[in-house]
Amino acid sequence: MESAKVLFVDDEEDVLLNYSVLLEDEPYDVITAKSADEARKALKRDAIAVLVTDYEMHVVNRSEERRVG
């Protein structure tokens, strides 16, 4: 059975690394994206079960975030 995929979106690479390390022993496939564009590509490519995003990402406003999905 394939693991659930969790997508983390944040413009700070350290935050994405922390999420990856935090969940490395859990039964999830962690996918990270540094921008809305990367997140959009991941959503089209992978069956994402959970999406966690930085609410205050500098490059994404609320209307752009809604277009990600």
N, C-alpha and C positions, 0 to 999 in steps of 0.2 A: 504494500500500500504506500502510495506517495505521501510525503509529509506536506502539511499545510504550509503555504507560502505567505510570509509576512513581509510587507514592503514598508521600509522606513524611508521617509523623505526629509532631508535636512540639508541646509547649505553649509553646515559645519562638519567637516570630515571626522573630527574627534568624536562628535556625538554619534555619528553612524558607526564608528568603530566600537564605541561603548555598547551600543545596542547589539552589535554582532557578537561581541565577547559575552555579554550578559546571557544571550540565548544559545550559545554554541553547544551546550550540553542538553538542550531541550529538543523535542521532536518537531522542530520547525525548520524550514528552509528560509533563511534570512536573505532578503534582497534589499539593496540600498540604492538610493538615487539622490544626487546632489542638486537636482533641479526639477522643476515641473515637467520639462521636456523629457528628462530621463525617466521620470515616474510614468509619464504617458506611454512611453515605449515599453516599459516593464508591464504595465497594465494590459497592453495589447498583446504582448508576447507570452505572459504567464497568467495562470489562474490564481490570482491573489485572493487569499482568504481574509486577510486583515491589512488595512492601510493605516499607518501612523505617520502623521505629518507635523512639521514644525509650524505652529500657528502664526508665528511672527517671522517667517522666512522673508528675507529682504527682497528677493526677486519675484515673489509671488504675492499678488493681492487676492482678495477673496473671490473676485470674478474669475481670475485665472485658475484658482484652486478648483472651482466648480467645474471647469472645463477639463481638468485632469482626468476625471472618470468619464 
